[in-house]
Amino acid sequence: MDHLPLRLNPGEDLRAALQSAAREHHQRAAFVVAGIGSLVDARLRLAAAADVLLVPGPSEILTLSGSLGMDHAHLHMSVADAQGRVWGGHVMAGCCVRTTAELLIAWLPDWDLAREPDAATGYLELVVRPRGT
């Protein structure tokens, strides 16, 4: 397993930057192990919600983790707003870095991660396969 420490700069979109890192490194399987930093605004989708929750910034990233492939990202994050209230959910597009985001990605070069429809849940769910099968 290889690791990539990564720093994002002000203005970068968190989700897009992580997906771009997977494509740039030609990685089909990875997990975001950790992430901290700050956001201008946080955009989260709460459990079973259809709409995106806007947490007006500035906010601090307390936790960030998830699975990542060249064509998908399933990321969860908790953030604290300027009053210390904590929000958490699925990371959506538009979470732009305010000052920095410091991330650690673990590449899984022997595996392929994909998202496929799951009849039991009705959602696209993670499918894990050894590379080359």
C-alpha positions as CSV (number, residue, x, y, z in Angstrom):
1,M,0.0,0.0,0.0
2,D,1.3,3.4,-1.0
3,H,0.3,6.7,0.6
4,L,0.0,10.2,-0.7
5,P,0.2,13.2,1.6
6,L,-1.5,16.1,-0.1
7,R,-2.1,19.8,0.6
8,L,-4.8,21.7,-1.1
9,N,-4.6,25.4,-1.6
10,P,-7.2,28.2,-1.1
11,G,-10.0,28.0,-3.6
12,E,-9.6,24.4,-4.6
13,D,-12.7,22.2,-4.5
14,L,-12.1,19.4,-2.0
15,R,-14.1,16.7,-3.8
16,A,-12.8,17.6,-7.3
17,A,-9.2,17.7,-6.1
18,L,-9.4,14.2,-4.6
19,Q,-11.0,12.8,-7.7
20,S,-8.3,14.5,-9.8
21,A,-5.5,13.1,-7.6
22,A,-6.8,9.5,-8.3
23,R,-7.0,10.2,-12.1
24,E,-3.5,11.9,-12.2
25,H,-1.9,8.9,-10.3
26,H,-3.9,6.4,-12.4
27,Q,-5.3,4.8,-9.2
28,R,-8.5,2.8,-9.3
29,A,-8.7,2.1,-5.6
30,A,-7.9,4.3,-2.6
31,F,-9.2,5.4,0.7
32,V,-9.0,8.9,2.2
33,V,-7.5,8.1,5.6
34,A,-7.5,11.6,7.1
35,G,-8.2,15.2,6.3
36,I,-8.1,18.5,8.2
37,G,-8.2,22.1,7.2
38,S,-10.7,24.9,6.6
39,L,-13.5,25.6,4.1
40,V,-15.1,28.8,2.8
41,D,-18.5,27.0,2.9
42,A,-19.3,23.4,3.5
43,R,-21.8,21.6,1.3
44,L,-23.0,18.3,2.8
45,R,-25.8,15.9,2.0
46,L,-27.3,14.5,5.2
47,A,-28.4,10.9,5.6
48,A,-31.4,10.1,3.3
49,A,-31.7,13.7,2.3
50,A,-32.3,14.9,-1.3
51,D,-31.1,18.4,-0.8
52,V,-27.6,19.8,0.0
53,L,-27.1,21.5,3.3
54,L,-25.0,24.7,3.1
55,V,-23.0,25.3,6.3
56,P,-21.9,28.9,5.8
57,G,-18.2,29.4,6.5
58,P,-15.7,29.7,7.6
59,S,-15.6,26.2,8.9
60,E,-13.0,23.8,10.1
61,I,-12.7,20.2,8.8
62,L,-12.6,18.0,11.8
63,T,-12.7,14.6,10.0
64,L,-12.7,13.5,6.4
65,S,-12.6,9.9,5.1
66,G,-14.0,7.8,2.3
67,S,-13.4,5.6,-0.7
68,L,-12.0,7.0,-3.9
69,G,-11.5,5.8,-7.5
70,M,-10.8,7.3,-10.9
71,D,-14.5,7.7,-11.5
72,H,-16.1,8.0,-8.1
73,A,-15.7,9.4,-4.6
74,H,-17.7,8.5,-1.5
75,L,-16.6,10.9,1.1
76,H,-17.9,11.7,4.6
77,M,-16.8,14.8,6.5
78,S,-17.5,16.6,9.8
79,V,-17.0,20.3,10.1
80,A,-17.3,22.9,12.9
81,D,-18.8,26.3,12.1
82,A,-17.5,29.5,13.6
83,Q,-19.8,29.0,16.7
84,G,-18.4,25.5,17.3
85,R,-21.5,23.6,16.0
86,V,-20.6,20.4,14.3
87,W,-22.2,19.2,11.1
88,G,-21.5,15.9,9.2
89,G,-22.5,14.2,6.0
90,H,-21.6,13.3,2.5
91,V,-19.1,15.7,0.9
92,M,-20.6,17.5,-2.1
93,A,-19.1,19.6,-4.9
94,G,-18.4,23.2,-3.9
95,C,-16.5,22.6,-0.6
96,C,-13.8,25.1,-1.4
97,V,-10.7,25.3,0.7
98,R,-10.3,28.5,2.7
99,T,-6.7,28.4,3.9
100,T,-5.5,24.8,3.6
101,A,-6.6,21.2,3.5
102,E,-4.1,18.5,4.6
103,L,-5.0,15.0,3.4
104,L,-3.7,11.5,3.5
105,I,-4.7,9.1,0.7
106,A,-3.9,5.4,0.9
107,W,-3.6,3.8,-2.6
108,L,-4.6,0.2,-3.0
109,P,-2.7,-0.9,-6.1
110,D,-3.9,-4.5,-6.0
111,W,-7.6,-3.7,-5.9
112,D,-10.3,-2.1,-8.0
113,L,-13.1,-0.1,-6.4
114,A,-16.3,0.5,-8.3
115,R,-19.9,1.7,-7.6
116,E,-22.7,-0.5,-8.9
117,P,-26.4,-0.7,-8.3
118,D,-27.4,-2.7,-5.3
119,A,-31.0,-4.2,-5.3
120,A,-31.1,-4.4,-1.5
121,T,-30.4,-0.7,-0.9
122,G,-31.4,0.9,-4.1
123,Y,-28.2,2.9,-4.2
124,L,-24.9,2.6,-6.0
125,E,-22.7,0.7,-3.6
126,L,-19.1,-0.2,-3.3
127,V,-17.8,-3.3,-5.2
128,V,-14.3,-4.5,-4.3
129,R,-12.4,-6.7,-6.7
130,P,-8.8,-7.8,-6.9
131,R,-7.2,-6.0,-9.8
132,G,-7.2,-8.0,-13.0
133,T,-10.4,-10.0,-12.3
